[in-house]
Amino acid sequence: MFSKSCEYGLRSIIYIAQQSAQDSKVSLATISEAVNSPQAFTAKVLQQLTRNNIIKSIKGPYGGFVIESEKMDIIKLSDVVKVLDGDSIYTSCGLGLNKCNENSPCPLHFKFVEVRNQLKELLEKTTLSMLVHDMSIDVYHLNL
């Protein structure tokens, strides 16, 4: 459902949030290795997230990427998806058809609308702090 950019972006931002919660900045190389994504591709994704004020990039020898703690309660996964993939995930056809809609539905249309709505609700309700908290109590893991 997500583009590769979005998948890498979601993995990266969760990793950065986890490290930021421990007061650590992380380098591009560390992020790329941790989330198993090509470094050049990860750099472009992180650049988009930085331009949209979701993460902060600190330059210099002690720099890296970080998410300010007060932003972790505000940033939702839907914010990341919107920056990287736009809103098409909430409107596109499950079969990739251009002319699929309420009046001319594909065979999956009405079932897929339910899935899209559930995904949208999940992404809009899930903040970075929620994920970091669940990871800190060993509920979830970012194993690749």
N, CA, C and O atoms as CSV, one atom per row, in Angstrom:
chain,resi,resn,atom,element,x,y,z
A,1,MET,N,N,0.816,-1.204,0.000
A,1,MET,CA,C,0.000,0.000,0.000
A,1,MET,C,C,0.857,1.264,0.000
A,1,MET,O,O,0.529,2.250,-0.660
A,2,PHE,N,N,1.962,1.221,0.751
A,2,PHE,CA,C,2.844,2.379,0.809
A,2,PHE,C,C,3.917,2.263,-0.273
A,2,PHE,O,O,4.295,1.161,-0.672
A,3,SER,N,N,4.396,3.404,-0.737
A,3,SER,CA,C,5.537,3.394,-1.652
A,3,SER,C,C,6.783,2.999,-0.855
A,3,SER,O,O,6.774,3.032,0.375
A,4,LYS,N,N,7.847,2.628,-1.557
A,4,LYS,CA,C,9.107,2.309,-0.883
A,4,LYS,C,C,9.600,3.517,-0.092
A,4,LYS,O,O,10.104,3.365,1.021
A,5,SER,N,N,9.457,4.715,-0.658
A,5,SER,CA,C,9.870,5.941,0.056
A,5,SER,C,C,9.153,6.043,1.386
A,5,SER,O,O,9.761,6.354,2.410
A,6,CYS,N,N,7.874,5.783,1.364
A,6,CYS,CA,C,7.069,5.894,2.567
A,6,CYS,C,C,7.443,4.809,3.575
A,6,CYS,O,O,7.532,5.079,4.773
A,7,GLU,N,N,7.659,3.597,3.100
A,7,GLU,CA,C,8.083,2.525,4.003
A,7,GLU,C,C,9.383,2.888,4.697
A,7,GLU,O,O,9.492,2.771,5.918
A,8,TYR,N,N,10.376,3.332,3.921
A,8,TYR,CA,C,11.663,3.719,4.499
A,8,TYR,C,C,11.491,4.918,5.431
A,8,TYR,O,O,12.124,4.990,6.485
A,9,GLY,N,N,10.638,5.848,5.038
A,9,GLY,CA,C,10.391,7.025,5.868
A,9,GLY,C,C,9.761,6.661,7.198
A,9,GLY,O,O,10.167,7.174,8.241
A,10,LEU,N,N,8.779,5.787,7.170
A,10,LEU,CA,C,8.130,5.361,8.414
A,10,LEU,C,C,9.120,4.616,9.312
A,10,LEU,O,O,9.189,4.870,10.515
A,11,ARG,N,N,9.880,3.700,8.722
A,11,ARG,CA,C,10.892,2.992,9.515
A,11,ARG,C,C,11.901,3.964,10.106
A,11,ARG,O,O,12.257,3.876,11.281
A,12,SER,N,N,12.354,4.896,9.268
A,12,SER,CA,C,13.369,5.855,9.712
A,12,SER,C,C,12.862,6.745,10.831
A,12,SER,O,O,13.559,6.959,11.823
A,13,ILE,N,N,11.654,7.264,10.679
A,13,ILE,CA,C,11.149,8.191,11.684
A,13,ILE,C,C,10.888,7.477,13.012
A,13,ILE,O,O,11.072,8.063,14.078
A,14,ILE,N,N,10.466,6.233,12.950
A,14,ILE,CA,C,10.277,5.474,14.184
A,14,ILE,C,C,11.628,5.240,14.860
A,14,ILE,O,O,11.747,5.361,16.079
A,15,TYR,N,N,12.636,4.908,14.070
A,15,TYR,CA,C,13.983,4.705,14.621
A,15,TYR,C,C,14.534,6.004,15.208
A,15,TYR,O,O,15.088,6.005,16.307
A,16,ILE,N,N,14.384,7.100,14.481
A,16,ILE,CA,C,14.866,8.400,14.976
A,16,ILE,C,C,14.131,8.779,16.264
A,16,ILE,O,O,14.746,9.282,17.204
A,17,ALA,N,N,12.825,8.541,16.309
A,17,ALA,CA,C,12.045,8.857,17.511
A,17,ALA,C,C,12.526,8.031,18.697
A,17,ALA,O,O,12.654,8.542,19.809
A,18,GLN,N,N,12.786,6.778,18.454
A,18,GLN,CA,C,13.274,5.901,19.524
A,18,GLN,C,C,14.614,6.404,20.055
A,18,GLN,O,O,14.829,6.440,21.266
A,19,GLN,N,N,15.506,6.790,19.159
A,19,GLN,CA,C,16.816,7.296,19.577
A,19,GLN,C,C,16.701,8.673,20.246
A,19,GLN,O,O,17.397,8.958,21.221
A,20,SER,N,N,15.824,9.510,19.716
A,20,SER,CA,C,15.622,10.850,20.282
A,20,SER,C,C,15.074,10.760,21.703
A,20,SER,O,O,15.412,11.587,22.550
A,21,ALA,N,N,14.246,9.777,21.967
A,21,ALA,CA,C,13.695,9.582,23.310
A,21,ALA,C,C,14.797,9.243,24.309
A,21,ALA,O,O,14.633,9.421,25.516
A,22,GLN,N,N,15.917,8.755,23.792
A,22,GLN,CA,C,17.079,8.440,24.631
A,22,GLN,C,C,18.135,9.541,24.538
A,22,GLN,O,O,19.296,9.338,24.894
A,23,ASP,N,N,17.710,10.711,24.051
A,23,ASP,CA,C,18.587,11.882,23.893
A,23,ASP,C,C,19.771,11.631,22.976
A,23,ASP,O,O,20.862,12.152,23.210
A,24,SER,N,N,19.564,10.839,21.938
A,24,SER,CA,C,20.620,10.561,20.964
A,24,SER,C,C,20.249,11.114,19.602
A,24,SER,O,O,19.112,10.992,19.146
A,25,LYS,N,N,21.245,11.729,18.958
A,25,LYS,CA,C,21.105,12.113,17.559
A,25,LYS,C,C,21.667,10.948,16.753
A,25,LYS,O,O,22.578,10.254,17.205
A,26,VAL,N,N,21.119,10.736,15.550
A,26,VAL,CA,C,21.599,9.623,14.739
A,26,VAL,C,C,21.999,10.093,13.346
A,26,VAL,O,O,21.346,10.945,12.743
A,27,SER,N,N,23.075,9.522,12.859
A,27,SER,CA,C,23.599,9.891,11.546
A,27,SER,C,C,22.815,9.187,10.450
A,27,SER,O,O,22.107,8.210,10.696
A,28,LEU,N,N,22.954,9.697,9.253
A,28,LEU,CA,C,22.330,9.096,8.080
A,28,LEU,C,C,22.775,7.647,7.925
A,28,LEU,O,O,21.952,6.764,7.683
A,29,ALA,N,N,24.070,7.403,8.063
A,29,ALA,CA,C,24.592,6.042,7.897
A,29,ALA,C,C,23.998,5.091,8.928
A,29,ALA,O,O,23.662,3.953,8.600
A,30,THR,N,N,23.867,5.542,10.155
A,30,THR,CA,C,23.298,4.705,11.220
A,30,THR,C,C,21.836,4.400,10.938
A,30,THR,O,O,21.397,3.260,11.091
A,31,ILE,N,N,21.082,5.410,10.528
A,31,ILE,CA,C,19.660,5.226,10.215
A,31,ILE,C,C,19.509,4.248,9.061
A,31,ILE,O,O,18.726,3.301,9.134
A,32,SER,N,N,20.263,4.483,8.000
A,32,SER,CA,C,20.196,3.641,6.812
A,32,SER,C,C,20.469,2.181,7.154
A,32,SER,O,O,19.763,1.287,6.686
A,33,GLU,N,N,21.469,1.946,7.952
A,33,GLU,CA,C,21.809,0.581,8.359
A,33,GLU,C,C,20.715,-0.001,9.264
A,33,GLU,O,O,20.326,-1.158,9.101
A,34,ALA,N,N,20.228,0.789,10.204
A,34,ALA,CA,C,19.233,0.305,11.170
A,34,ALA,C,C,17.907,-0.068,10.517
A,34,ALA,O,O,17.236,-1.006,10.948
A,35,VAL,N,N,17.533,0.672,9.474
A,35,VAL,CA,C,16.234,0.406,8.830
A,35,VAL,C,C,16.375,-0.351,7.513
A,35,VAL,O,O,15.400,-0.545,6.786
A,36,ASN,N,N,17.614,-0.779,7.214
A,36,ASN,CA,C,17.896,-1.595,6.032
A,36,ASN,C,C,17.422,-0.936,4.743
A,36,ASN,O,O,16.657,-1.512,3.970
A,37,SER,N,N,17.897,0.287,4.534
A,37,SER,CA,C,17.550,1.010,3.312
A,37,SER,C,C,18.798,1.627,2.695
A,37,SER,O,O,19.748,1.942,3.412
A,38,PRO,N,N,18.810,1.802,1.386
A,38,PRO,CA,C,19.970,2.410,0.732
A,38,PRO,C,C,20.204,3.831,1.260
A,38,PRO,O,O,19.261,4.602,1.435
A,39,GLN,N,N,21.453,4.156,1.506
A,39,GLN,CA,C,21.790,5.442,2.121
A,39,GLN,C,C,21.340,6.634,1.278
A,39,GLN,O,O,20.782,7.588,1.820
A,40,ALA,N,N,21.567,6.601,-0.018
A,40,ALA,CA,C,21.183,7.731,-0.877
A,40,ALA,C,C,19.658,7.909,-0.878
A,40,ALA,O,O,19.155,9.032,-0.849
A,41,PHE,N,N,18.947,6.808,-0.911
A,41,PHE,CA,C,17.484,6.856,-0.899
A,41,PHE,C,C,16.983,7.388,0.443
A,41,PHE,O,O,16.068,8.210,0.494
A,42,THR,N,N,17.587,6.916,1.512
A,42,THR,CA,C,17.228,7.370,2.862
A,42,THR,C,C,17.490,8.863,3.002
A,42,THR,O,O,16.701,9.574,3.624
A,43,ALA,N,N,18.581,9.341,2.434
A,43,ALA,CA,C,18.913,10.770,2.506
A,43,ALA,C,C,17.818,11.617,1.873
A,43,ALA,O,O,17.444,12.658,2.413
A,44,LYS,N,N,17.305,11.174,0.732
A,44,LYS,CA,C,16.240,11.932,0.060
A,44,LYS,C,C,14.959,11.942,0.885
A,44,LYS,O,O,14.278,12.963,0.974
A,45,VAL,N,N,14.637,10.811,1.482
A,45,VAL,CA,C,13.435,10.715,2.315
A,45,VAL,C,C,13.577,11.618,3.540
A,45,VAL,O,O,12.652,12.355,3.884
A,46,LEU,N,N,14.734,11.559,4.195
A,46,LEU,CA,C,14.964,12.384,5.389
A,46,LEU,C,C,14.979,13.870,5.045
A,46,LEU,O,O,14.564,14.704,5.850
A,47,GLN,N,N,15.454,14.193,3.857
A,47,GLN,CA,C,15.444,15.581,3.404
A,47,GLN,C,C,14.005,16.093,3.300
A,47,GLN,O,O,13.713,17.218,3.705
A,48,GLN,N,N,13.111,15.269,2.758
A,48,GLN,CA,C,11.701,15.659,2.661
A,48,GLN,C,C,11.087,15.847,4.048
A,48,GLN,O,O,10.333,16.794,4.272
A,49,LEU,N,N,11.406,14.958,4.966
A,49,LEU,CA,C,10.860,15.057,6.318
A,49,LEU,C,C,11.421,16.272,7.054
A,49,LEU,O,O,10.725,16.884,7.865
A,50,THR,N,N,12.674,16.620,6.773
A,50,THR,CA,C,13.284,17.806,7.377
A,50,THR,C,C,12.641,19.077,6.816
A,50,THR,O,O,12.308,19.988,7.574
A,51,ARG,N,N,12.467,19.141,5.507
A,51,ARG,CA,C,11.835,20.308,4.872
A,51,ARG,C,C,10.424,20.552,5.392
A,51,ARG,O,O,9.960,21.691,5.427
A,52,ASN,N,N,9.753,19.496,5.791
A,52,ASN,CA,C,8.382,19.610,6.277
A,52,ASN,C,C,8.304,19.675,7.803
A,52,ASN,O,O,7.238,19.480,8.387
A,53,ASN,N,N,9.430,19.949,8.435
A,53,ASN,CA,C,9.524,20.157,9.888
A,53,ASN,C,C,9.030,18.981,10.719
A,53,ASN,O,O,8.477,19.171,11.802
A,54,ILE,N,N,9.224,17.784,10.223
A,54,ILE,CA,C,8.863,16.604,10.999
A,54,ILE,C,C,10.070,16.138,11.806
A,54,ILE,O,O,9.936,15.745,12.965
A,55,ILE,N,N,11.242,16.183,11.191
A,55,ILE,CA,C,12.476,15.882,11.911
A,55,ILE,C,C,13.395,17.086,11.794
A,55,ILE,O,O,13.167,17.990,10.990
A,56,LYS,N,N,14.435,17.078,12.611
A,56,LYS,CA,C,15.402,18.169,12.604
A,56,LYS,C,C,16.768,17.595,12.245
A,56,LYS,O,O,17.177,16.555,12.761
A,57,SER,N,N,17.458,18.289,11.359
A,57,SER,CA,C,18.796,17.896,10.953
A,57,SER,C,C,19.786,18.867,11.570
A,57,SER,O,O,19.697,20.076,11.359
A,58,ILE,N,N,20.728,18.335,12.330
A,58,ILE,CA,C,21.755,19.158,12.968
A,58,ILE,C,C,23.071,18.882,12.266
A,58,ILE,O,O,23.520,17.739,12.186
A,59,LYS,N,N,23.683,19.939,11.759
A,59,LYS,CA,C,24.928,19.817,11.002
A,59,LYS,C,C,26.131,19.749,11.948
A,59,LYS,O,O,26.038,20.111,13.121
A,60,GLY,N,N,27.253,19.282,11.416
A,60,GLY,CA,C,28.498,19.285,12.161
A,60,GLY,C,C,28.900,17.914,12.667
A,60,GLY,O,O,28.160,16.942,12.513
A,61,PRO,N,N,30.090,17.841,13.278
A,61,PRO,CA,C,30.627,16.554,13.719
A,61,PRO,C,C,29.786,15.873,14.805
A,61,PRO,O,O,29.817,14.649,14.935
A,62,TYR,N,N,29.050,16.644,15.568
A,62,TYR,CA,C,28.191,16.063,16.615
A,62,TYR,C,C,26.719,16.162,16.229
A,62,TYR,O,O,25.835,16.132,17.085
A,63,GLY,N,N,26.473,16.279,14.941
A,63,GLY,CA,C,25.115,16.440,14.431
A,63,GLY,C,C,24.432,15.114,14.188
A,63,GLY,O,O,24.884,14.053,14.618
A,64,GLY,N,N,23.337,15.223,13.490
A,64,GLY,CA,C,22.554,14.040,13.160
A,64,GLY,C,C,21.088,14.415,13.070
A,64,GLY,O,O,20.739,15.595,13.030
A,65,PHE,N,N,20.253,13.427,13.039
A,65,PHE,CA,C,18.808,13.652,12.958
A,65,PHE,C,C,18.190,13.414,14.315
A,65,PHE,O,O,18.594,12.526,15.066
A,66,VAL,N,N,17.190,14.241,14.608
A,66,VAL,CA,C,16.530,14.170,15.907
A,66,VAL,C,C,15.091,14.647,15.762
A,66,VAL,O,O,14.760,15.399,14.845
A,67,ILE,N,N,14.251,14.201,16.674
A,67,ILE,CA,C,12.887,14.706,16.762
A,67,ILE,C,C,12.746,15.311,18.149
A,67,ILE,O,O,13.011,14.654,19.156
A,68,GLU,N,N,12.333,16.552,18.189
A,68,GLU,CA,C,12.178,17.217,19.480
A,68,GLU,C,C,11.101,16.511,20.287
A,68,GLU,O,O,10.065,16.124,19.746
A,69,SER,N,N,11.347,16.342,21.585
A,69,SER,CA,C,10.448,15.540,22.428
A,69,SER,C,C,9.014,16.051,22.434
A,69,SER,O,O,8.075,15.255,22.460
A,70,GLU,N,N,8.834,17.370,22.410
A,70,GLU,CA,C,7.472,17.916,22.427
A,70,GLU,C,C,6.724,17.623,21.125
A,70,GLU,O,O,5.493,17.634,21.105
A,71,LYS,N,N,7.448,17.364,20.051
A,71,LYS,CA,C,6.812,17.059,18.766
A,71,LYS,C,C,6.353,15.606,18.686
A,71,LYS,O,O,5.477,15.281,17.883
A,72,MET,N,N,6.923,14.740,19.494
A,72,MET,CA,C,6.577,13.316,19.401
A,72,MET,C,C,5.125,13.045,19.782
A,72,MET,O,O,4.535,12.073,19.310
A,73,ASP,N,N,4.549,13.883,20.618
A,73,ASP,CA,C,3.135,13.727,20.974
A,73,ASP,C,C,2.218,14.279,19.892
A,73,ASP,O,O,1.027,13.968,19.867
A,74,ILE,N,N,2.763,15.090,19.007
A,74,ILE,CA,C,1.973,15.780,17.988
A,74,ILE,C,C,2.061,15.088,16.631
A,74,ILE,O,O,1.068,14.991,15.910
A,75,ILE,N,N,3.255,14.610,16.290
A,75,ILE,CA,C,3.468,14.000,14.972
A,75,ILE,C,C,2.775,12.641,14.907
A,75,ILE,O,O,3.017,11.752,15.723
A,76,LYS,N,N,1.915,12.518,13.918
A,76,LYS,CA,C,1.192,11.266,13.688
A,76,LYS,C,C,1.776,10.579,12.453
A,76,LYS,O,O,2.403,11.221,11.610
A,77,LEU,N,N,1.567,9.300,12.362
A,77,LEU,CA,C,2.050,8.572,11.186
A,77,LEU,C,C,1.423,9.121,9.910
A,77,LEU,O,O,2.043,9.088,8.847
A,78,SER,N,N,0.197,9.624,10.014
A,78,SER,CA,C,-0.462,10.211,8.836
A,78,SER,C,C,0.298,11.425,8.323
A,78,SER,O,O,0.272,11.701,7.123
A,79,ASP,N,N,0.977,12.159,9.207
A,79,ASP,CA,C,1.784,13.313,8.781
A,79,ASP,C,C,2.936,12.855,7.894
A,79,ASP,O,O,3.243,13.490,6.885
A,80,VAL,N,N,3.561,11.768,8.272
A,80,VAL,CA,C,4.686,11.229,7.501
A,80,VAL,C,C,4.194,10.708,6.155
A,80,VAL,O,O,4.802,10.980,5.120
A,81,VAL,N,N,3.096,9.964,6.171
A,81,VAL,CA,C,2.535,9.417,4.935
A,81,VAL,C,C,2.142,10.540,3.987
A,81,VAL,O,O,2.386,10.452,2.784
A,82,LYS,N,N,1.541,11.583,4.516
A,82,LYS,CA,C,1.119,12.702,3.666
A,82,LYS,C,C,2.315,13.363,2.979
A,82,LYS,O,O,2.246,13.693,1.795
A,83,VAL,N,N,3.401,13.557,3.713
A,83,VAL,CA,C,4.600,14.176,3.140
A,83,VAL,C,C,5.203,13.291,2.051
A,83,VAL,O,O,5.606,13.790,1.000
A,84,LEU,N,N,5.266,12.000,2.294
A,84,LEU,CA,C,5.976,11.101,1.380
A,84,LEU,C,C,5.121,10.512,0.261
A,84,LEU,O,O,5.619,10.270,-0.839
A,85,ASP,N,N,3.835,10.280,0.537
A,85,ASP,CA,C,2.975,9.644,-0.471
A,85,ASP,C,C,1.755,10.471,-0.844
A,85,ASP,O,O,1.034,10.122,-1.779
A,86,GLY,N,N,1.516,11.551,-0.135
A,86,GLY,CA,C,0.321,12.339,-0.403
A,86,GLY,C,C,-0.913,11.641,0.150
A,86,GLY,O,O,-0.810,10.768,1.012
A,87,ASP,N,N,-2.066,12.027,-0.345
A,87,ASP,CA,C,-3.324,11.471,0.138
A,87,ASP,C,C,-3.865,10.353,-0.736
A,87,ASP,O,O,-4.956,9.848,-0.470
A,88,SER,N,N,-3.144,9.953,-1.764
A,88,SER,CA,C,-3.666,8.963,-2.708
A,88,SER,C,C,-3.954,7.617,-2.059
A,88,SER,O,O,-4.810,6.873,-2.537
A,89,ILE,N,N,-3.264,7.300,-0.993
A,89,ILE,CA,C,-3.492,6.025,-0.323
A,89,ILE,C,C,-4.922,5.911,0.203
A,89,ILE,O,O,-5.449,4.810,0.367
A,90,TYR,N,N,-5.542,7.063,0.463
A,90,TYR,CA,C,-6.900,7.084,0.991
A,90,TYR,C,C,-7.961,7.142,-0.117
A,90,TYR,O,O,-9.155,7.038,0.163
A,91,THR,N,N,-7.535,7.304,-1.350
A,91,THR,CA,C,-8.498,7.468,-2.443
A,91,THR,C,C,-8.288,6.509,-3.605
A,91,THR,O,O,-9.182,6.351,-4.435
A,92,SER,N,N,-7.141,5.872,-3.682
A,92,SER,CA,C,-6.839,5.038,-4.857
A,92,SER,C,C,-7.598,3.715,-4.842
A,92,SER,O,O,-8.079,3.262,-3.803
A,93,CYS,N,N,-7.686,3.128,-5.989
A,93,CYS,CA,C,-8.358,1.842,-6.190
A,93,CYS,C,C,-7.447,0.708,-5.715
A,93,CYS,O,O,-6.233,0.758,-5.910
A,94,GLY,N,N,-8.028,-0.296,-5.101
A,94,GLY,CA,C,-7.268,-1.456,-4.638
A,94,GLY,C,C,-6.639,-2.262,-5.761
A,94,GLY,O,O,-5.661,-2.977,-5.547
A,95,LEU,N,N,-7.196,-2.148,-6.951
A,95,LEU,CA,C,-6.641,-2.836,-8.118
A,95,LEU,C,C,-5.826,-1.907,-9.013
A,95,LEU,O,O,-5.313,-2.325,-10.051
A,96,GLY,N,N,-5.710,-0.650,-8.606
A,96,GLY,CA,C,-4.936,0.312,-9.387
A,96,GLY,C,C,-5.651,0.858,-10.607
A,96,GLY,O,O,-5.010,1.391,-11.512
A,97,LEU,N,N,-6.962,0.734,-10.645
A,97,LEU,CA,C,-7.734,1.227,-11.799
A,97,LEU,C,C,-7.979,2.729,-11.673
A,97,LEU,O,O,-8.236,3.235,-10.581
A,98,ASN,N,N,-7.897,3.432,-12.793
A,98,ASN,CA,C,-8.075,4.886,-12.789
A,98,ASN,C,C,-9.528,5.317,-12.656
A,98,ASN,O,O,-9.817,6.356,-12.062
A,99,LYS,N,N,-10.434,4.532,-13.200
A,99,LYS,CA,C,-11.833,4.960,-13.253
A,99,LYS,C,C,-12.718,4.261,-12.220
A,99,LYS,O,O,-13.939,4.233,-12.378
A,100,CYS,N,N,-12.133,3.708,-11.185
A,100,CYS,CA,C,-12.896,3.046,-10.139
A,100,CYS,C,C,-13.463,4.104,-9.192
A,100,CYS,O,O,-12.726,4.950,-8.687
A,101,ASN,N,N,-14.772,4.050,-8.957
A,101,ASN,CA,C,-15.422,4.969,-8.018
A,101,ASN,C,C,-16.757,4.388,-7.584
A,101,ASN,O,O,-17.105,3.267,-7.956
A,102,GLU,N,N,-17.497,5.146,-6.803
A,102,GLU,CA,C,-18.797,4.686,-6.293
A,102,GLU,C,C,-19.760,4.297,-7.422
A,102,GLU,O,O,-20.513,3.332,-7.296
A,103,ASN,N,N,-19.730,5.047,-8.512
A,103,ASN,CA,C,-20.650,4.799,-9.623
A,103,ASN,C,C,-20.189,3.692,-10.563
A,103,ASN,O,O,-21.002,3.051,-11.230
A,104,SER,N,N,-18.872,3.473,-10.608
A,104,SER,CA,C,-18.311,2.449,-11.481
A,104,SER,C,C,-17.254,1.661,-10.689
A,104,SER,O,O,-16.059,1.763,-10.968
A,105,PRO,N,N,-17.707,0.875,-9.696
A,105,PRO,CA,C,-16.755,0.209,-8.796
A,105,PRO,C,C,-16.102,-1.029,-9.398
A,105,PRO,O,O,-16.707,-1.764,-10.179
A,106,CYS,N,N,-14.843,-1.235,-9.009
A,106,CYS,CA,C,-14.158,-2.476,-9.363
A,106,CYS,C,C,-14.674,-3.572,-8.417
A,106,CYS,O,O,-15.403,-3.264,-7.473
A,107,PRO,N,N,-14.320,-4.819,-8.645
A,107,PRO,CA,C,-14.813,-5.910,-7.793
A,107,PRO,C,C,-14.419,-5.784,-6.315
A,107,PRO,O,O,-15.093,-6.346,-5.452
A,108,LEU,N,N,-13.341,-5.057,-6.016
A,108,LEU,CA,C,-12.891,-4.887,-4.626
A,108,LEU,C,C,-13.316,-3.567,-3.994
A,108,LEU,O,O,-13.103,-3.356,-2.800
A,109,HIS,N,N,-13.903,-2.694,-4.768
A,109,HIS,CA,C,-14.111,-1.305,-4.348
A,109,HIS,C,C,-14.670,-1.148,-2.936
A,109,HIS,O,O,-14.027,-0.520,-2.095
A,110,PHE,N,N,-15.824,-1.690,-2.661
A,110,PHE,CA,C,-16.492,-1.415,-1.397
A,110,PHE,C,C,-15.773,-2.049,-0.203
A,110,PHE,O,O,-15.779,-1.487,0.893
A,111,LYS,N,N,-15.163,-3.200,-0.407
A,111,LYS,CA,C,-14.375,-3.809,0.666
A,111,LYS,C,C,-13.078,-3.025,0.886
A,111,LYS,O,O,-12.630,-2.851,2.020
A,112,PHE,N,N,-12.488,-2.559,-0.211
A,112,PHE,CA,C,-11.239,-1.814,-0.103
A,112,PHE,C,C,-11.465,-0.450,0.538
A,112,PHE,O,O,-10.583,0.044,1.240
A,113,VAL,N,N,-12.601,0.160,0.320
A,113,VAL,CA,C,-12.923,1.435,0.962
A,113,VAL,C,C,-12.886,1.262,2.478
A,113,VAL,O,O,-12.388,2.135,3.188
A,114,GLU,N,N,-13.405,0.149,2.974
A,114,GLU,CA,C,-13.372,-0.128,4.416
A,114,GLU,C,C,-11.928,-0.223,4.919
A,114,GLU,O,O,-11.586,0.337,5.961
A,115,VAL,N,N,-11.101,-0.925,4.178
A,115,VAL,CA,C,-9.689,-1.088,4.547
A,115,VAL,C,C,-8.988,0.265,4.552
A,115,VAL,O,O,-8.249,0.582,5.484
A,116,ARG,N,N,-9.219,1.061,3.516
A,116,ARG,CA,C,-8.609,2.404,3.441
A,116,ARG,C,C,-9.027,3.255,4.626
A,116,ARG,O,O,-8.197,3.949,5.213
A,117,ASN,N,N,-10.320,3.210,4.989
A,117,ASN,CA,C,-10.813,4.007,6.104
A,117,ASN,C,C,-10.196,3.564,7.428
A,117,ASN,O,O,-9.876,4.395,8.278
A,118,GLN,N,N,-10.033,2.260,7.598
A,118,GLN,CA,C,-9.392,1.748,8.809
A,118,GLN,C,C,-7.925,2.155,8.864
A,118,GLN,O,O,-7.420,2.523,9.925
A,119,LEU,N,N,-7.245,2.091,7.732
A,119,LEU,CA,C,-5.847,2.505,7.672
A,119,LEU,C,C,-5.723,3.982,7.999
A,119,LEU,O,O,-4.844,4.374,8.766
A,120,LYS,N,N,-6.593,4.806,7.429
A,120,LYS,CA,C,-6.559,6.245,7.687
A,120,LYS,C,C,-6.751,6.521,9.174
A,120,LYS,O,O,-6.037,7.340,9.752
A,121,GLU,N,N,-7.700,5.848,9.786
A,121,GLU,CA,C,-7.950,6.031,11.213
A,121,GLU,C,C,-6.726,5.629,12.037
A,121,GLU,O,O,-6.341,6.340,12.965
A,122,LEU,N,N,-6.119,4.502,11.702
A,122,LEU,CA,C,-4.915,4.045,12.400
A,122,LEU,C,C,-3.793,5.066,12.293
A,122,LEU,O,O,-3.174,5.418,13.297
A,123,LEU,N,N,-3.527,5.545,11.080
A,123,LEU,CA,C,-2.440,6.495,10.860
A,123,LEU,C,C,-2.699,7.833,11.545
A,123,LEU,O,O,-1.764,8.477,12.021
A,124,GLU,N,N,-3.959,8.255,11.599
A,124,GLU,CA,C,-4.294,9.538,12.210
A,124,GLU,C,C,-4.317,9.474,13.733
A,124,GLU,O,O,-4.213,10.507,14.395
A,125,LYS,N,N,-4.449,8.296,14.287
A,125,LYS,CA,C,-4.508,8.152,15.748
A,125,LYS,C,C,-3.171,7.761,16.370
A,125,LYS,O,O,-3.008,7.851,17.587
A,126,THR,N,N,-2.226,7.333,15.562
A,126,THR,CA,C,-0.956,6.833,16.090
A,126,THR,C,C,0.115,7.919,16.054
A,126,THR,O,O,0.496,8.401,14.987
A,127,THR,N,N,0.595,8.297,17.244
A,127,THR,CA,C,1.663,9.289,17.337
A,127,THR,C,C,3.003,8.578,17.522
A,127,THR,O,O,3.055,7.396,17.861
A,128,LEU,N,N,4.074,9.320,17.293
A,128,LEU,CA,C,5.403,8.750,17.488
A,128,LEU,C,C,5.621,8.376,18.946
A,128,LEU,O,O,6.224,7.342,19.235
A,129,SER,N,N,5.140,9.203,19.868
A,129,SER,CA,C,5.343,8.902,21.284
A,129,SER,C,C,4.659,7.597,21.671
A,129,SER,O,O,5.173,6.865,22.517
A,130,MET,N,N,3.514,7.290,21.073
A,130,MET,CA,C,2.831,6.021,21.349
A,130,MET,C,C,3.708,4.847,20.921
A,130,MET,O,O,3.846,3.871,21.658
A,131,LEU,N,N,4.295,4.939,19.741
A,131,LEU,CA,C,5.139,3.852,19.241
A,131,LEU,C,C,6.407,3.708,20.068
A,131,LEU,O,O,6.819,2.593,20.391
A,132,VAL,N,N,7.028,4.835,20.410
A,132,VAL,CA,C,8.247,4.802,21.214
A,132,VAL,C,C,7.953,4.190,22.581
A,132,VAL,O,O,8.740,3.396,23.097
A,133,HIS,N,N,6.830,4.559,23.155
A,133,HIS,CA,C,6.448,3.993,24.449
A,133,HIS,C,C,6.285,2.480,24.347
A,133,HIS,O,O,6.819,1.740,25.173
A,134,ASP,N,N,5.557,2.021,23.343
A,134,ASP,CA,C,5.339,0.580,23.172
A,134,ASP,C,C,6.651,-0.160,22.922
A,134,ASP,O,O,6.820,-1.296,23.364
A,135,MET,N,N,7.574,0.479,22.220
A,135,MET,CA,C,8.871,-0.151,21.975
A,135,MET,C,C,9.705,-0.175,23.256
A,135,MET,O,O,10.464,-1.118,23.482
A,136,SER,N,N,9.570,0.845,24.088
A,136,SER,CA,C,10.367,0.905,25.327
A,136,SER,C,C,9.927,-0.146,26.341
A,136,SER,O,O,10.730,-0.569,27.173
A,137,ILE,N,N,8.664,-0.575,26.285
A,137,ILE,CA,C,8.202,-1.627,27.189
A,137,ILE,C,C,8.192,-2.990,26.493
A,137,ILE,O,O,7.571,-3.945,26.962
A,138,ASP,N,N,8.888,-3.049,25.378
A,138,ASP,CA,C,9.132,-4.303,24.664
A,138,ASP,C,C,7.873,-4.941,24.085
A,138,ASP,O,O,7.784,-6.165,23.985
A,139,VAL,N,N,6.902,-4.114,23.704
A,139,VAL,CA,C,5.695,-4.621,23.060
A,139,VAL,C,C,5.965,-4.843,21.580
A,139,VAL,O,O,5.586,-5.870,21.016
A,140,TYR,N,N,6.625,-3.871,20.956
A,140,TYR,CA,C,6.918,-3.928,19.521
A,140,TYR,C,C,8.413,-3.757,19.288
A,140,TYR,O,O,9.137,-3.229,20.132
A,141,HIS,N,N,8.851,-4.210,18.134
A,141,HIS,CA,C,10.263,-4.128,17.776
A,141,HIS,C,C,10.404,-3.668,16.333
A,141,HIS,O,O,9.516,-3.890,15.510
A,142,LEU,N,N,11.502,-3.041,16.041
A,142,LEU,CA,C,11.801,-2.607,14.683
A,142,LEU,C,C,12.899,-3.506,14.144
A,142,LEU,O,O,13.977,-3.035,13.783
A,143,ASN,N,N,12.620,-4.810,14.091
A,143,ASN,CA,C,13.583,-5.794,13.612
A,143,ASN,C,C,13.449,-5.956,12.100
A,143,ASN,O,O,12.347,-6.097,11.570
A,144,LEU,N,N,14.571,-5.933,11.433
A,144,LEU,CA,C,14.547,-6.076,9.976
A,144,LEU,C,C,15.351,-7.269,9.539
A,144,LEU,O,O,15.444,-7.547,8.344
